[in-house]
Amino acid sequence: MLVASVVVSALLALVTFASGGNKIVRNKTFVTQLTGLGVPEKYIPVLGTLLVAGGAGLVLGIWWAPLGIAAAAALALYFLGAVVTHLRAGDTKGVVPVVVLTLLSAAALVLRVLSL
């Protein structure tokens, strides 16, 4: 289970680093999308920082399981909030990738717990 946990955590970390980095630097595409969902622009760098922190927690959690478990759980909650945000804005097309990331976060959590 450890190998599966590492693979899923690494994949999720790469996604969160990319997405979080784009939010931190306020990439125009990301800002336009998020403000269109009703997210205030001042919160976008905060959301990006949370994603980068979650990705770092996943990577460090490969060596220290409690951190990996906490990071995976936090990312699952983050993405669950993103699902709610998309649905409240009526963005049924844009919610699909976020649901996938929510499930990937849950998988990272379960695999990390099972690898103990």
Secondary structure as UniProt FT lines:
FT   HELIX           2..24
FT   TURN            25..26
FT   HELIX           28..36
FT   TURN            37..38
FT   HELIX           41..43
FT   HELIX           44..60
FT   TURN            61..63
FT   HELIX           65..88
FT   TURN            89..90
FT   TURN            92..94
FT   HELIX           95..114
//
